[in-house]
Amino acid sequence: MKRAAAVLLALNLAASLPMTPSASAKAPPPTPQAIVEALYRPYLADPHAEKDIATDSVASIHRHATPALARLLDADRACQARTQGLCALDFDLIIDGQDWDLSGFGLETQVAGDTATVTARFTNGTPRVLAYHFVMTGGRWQIDDLLILKDDAGAADHPWSLKDTLTAEYGPAAKKHR
């Protein structure tokens, strides 16, 4: 009887202790909005700066890219190394420019099942609208494309797609930069 009372007392004490996550419990993957917020954090920390070579928009996007988009980004980096110059990408993707003077920054997120779009709106000289398209892959959100939306919907490059641009340069049918 004493043993049963001791076990019951131990169980009650254990139940009253705060629950802590086990060492094997993993944090949930970052949301698409959290990923885009992290992409803009260096720019917003100093919104009036000249481009710092330490701010590498391609590398920042690559860390969160789908395997297909990552391969295309790698192909552009290989082209740059091979030609010692610029290839398909000659601007900072995250701010759609070279230097920045950001203001009026805001994000809007739409999630539909295993896809999401995070739209970043800000002014960098002129109004900018960039749409990050995400897919859920292997239990985590990954960037599958980046669209730069133009104010002039009739423009020939409206909207500009990172994935389409790189596929045209380095995809199976491309003849450039091979």
C-alpha positions in Angstrom: 0.0 0.0 0.0 2.8 2.4 0.8 4.5 1.6 -2.5 1.3 2.3 -4.4 0.9 5.6 -2.6 4.5 6.5 -3.4 4.0 5.8 -7.1 0.8 7.8 -7.1 2.5 10.7 -5.4 5.3 10.5 -8.0 2.9 10.5 -10.9 1.0 13.5 -9.4 4.3 15.4 -9.0 5.3 14.6 -12.6 2.0 15.7 -13.9 2.2 19.0 -12.1 5.6 19.9 -13.7 5.6 22.1 -16.7 5.9 20.3 -20.0 9.1 21.0 -21.9 9.7 20.0 -25.5 11.8 16.9 -25.8 15.2 17.2 -27.3 14.0 15.3 -30.4 11.1 17.7 -31.0 11.8 19.9 -34.0 10.6 23.5 -34.4 8.0 23.9 -37.2 9.4 25.0 -40.5 9.4 28.8 -41.1 6.3 30.1 -42.8 6.5 31.7 -46.2 6.0 35.2 -44.6 8.8 34.5 -42.1 11.1 33.5 -45.0 10.4 36.7 -46.9 10.7 38.8 -43.8 14.1 37.3 -43.3 15.1 38.1 -46.9 14.3 41.8 -46.4 15.7 42.1 -42.8 19.2 43.3 -43.9 17.7 45.9 -46.2 15.3 47.2 -43.7 17.9 47.4 -41.0 19.6 50.1 -43.1 16.9 51.2 -45.6 19.2 53.9 -47.1 22.3 52.2 -48.1 24.6 51.5 -51.0 24.7 47.9 -52.1 26.9 45.9 -49.7 28.6 43.0 -51.4 27.9 41.0 -48.3 24.2 41.2 -49.2 23.9 38.5 -51.8 20.3 38.2 -53.0 20.9 35.1 -55.1 22.5 33.3 -52.2 19.6 34.4 -49.9 17.0 33.1 -52.3 19.0 30.0 -53.0 18.8 28.9 -49.3 15.0 28.7 -49.6 14.7 27.6 -53.2 13.1 24.5 -54.7 15.7 22.1 -56.1 14.7 23.2 -59.7 15.1 26.9 -58.9 18.3 26.2 -57.0 19.8 24.4 -60.1 18.9 27.4 -62.3 20.5 29.8 -59.8 23.6 27.6 -59.7 23.8 27.7 -63.5 23.8 31.5 -63.5 26.6 31.5 -60.8 28.6 29.1 -63.0 28.1 31.3 -66.0 29.3 34.3 -64.0 32.4 32.4 -62.9 33.1 31.1 -66.4 32.7 34.5 -68.1 33.9 36.6 -65.2 30.9 38.8 -65.7 27.2 39.1 -65.4 25.0 36.6 -67.1 21.2 36.5 -66.7 21.0 38.3 -63.4 22.5 41.8 -63.1 20.6 43.3 -60.2 19.6 42.6 -56.7 16.6 40.4 -56.9 15.1 41.2 -53.5 14.9 45.0 -54.1 14.7 45.0 -57.9 17.6 47.3 -58.2 21.2 48.0 -57.3 21.3 50.4 -54.3 18.3 51.0 -52.1 16.3 53.6 -50.4 13.4 51.6 -49.1 10.2 53.0 -47.6 6.6 51.9 -47.2 7.5 48.2 -46.8 4.6 45.7 -46.4 3.8 42.1 -47.0 0.7 40.2 -47.9 0.4 36.4 -47.7 -2.0 34.1 -49.3 -1.8 30.3 -48.6 -3.8 27.7 -50.6 -3.0 24.2 -49.5 0.6 23.4 -50.4 1.2 26.7 -52.3 1.6 30.2 -51.0 2.3 33.7 -52.4 3.9 36.4 -50.4 3.7 39.8 -52.0 6.2 42.5 -51.0 5.3 46.1 -51.6 7.7 49.0 -51.1 9.2 52.0 -52.7 12.8 52.0 -53.9 12.9 55.1 -56.0 9.6 54.0 -57.5 6.9 51.6 -56.2 7.9 48.0 -56.4 5.7 44.8 -56.2 7.5 41.5 -55.9 5.6 38.2 -55.6 7.4 35.2 -54.0 5.7 31.9 -55.0 6.2 29.0 -52.6 5.5 25.3 -52.6 5.5 22.9 -49.7 8.2 20.3 -50.5 9.4 17.7 -48.1 7.6 19.3 -45.1 9.0 22.8 -45.7 8.2 25.9 -47.7 10.5 26.6 -50.6 10.6 29.5 -53.1 9.6 28.2 -56.6 9.6 31.5 -58.4 9.9 35.3 -57.9 7.8 37.6 -60.0 8.6 41.3 -60.4 5.3 43.0 -61.2 5.5 46.2 -63.3 3.2 49.2 -63.0 2.7 49.1 -66.7 0.7 45.9 -67.3 1.2 46.4 -71.1 4.9 46.2 -70.9 6.5 43.3 -72.8 8.3 42.1 -69.6 5.2 42.1 -67.4 5.5 40.3 -65.1 9.2 39.4 -65.0 9.7 35.8 -63.7 13.0 34.7 -62.2 12.3 31.0 -63.1 11.3 31.8 -66.7 14.3 34.1 -67.2 16.8 31.5 -65.9 15.0 28.6 -67.8 15.3 30.6 -71.0 19.1 31.0 -70.4 20.0 27.6 -68.9 17.1 25.2 -69.4 17.1 22.2 -71.7 16.1 24.3 -74.8 18.5 27.2 -74.1 21.5 27.8 -76.4 23.1 30.6 -74.5 25.8 30.3 -71.8 26.3 26.5 -72.1 
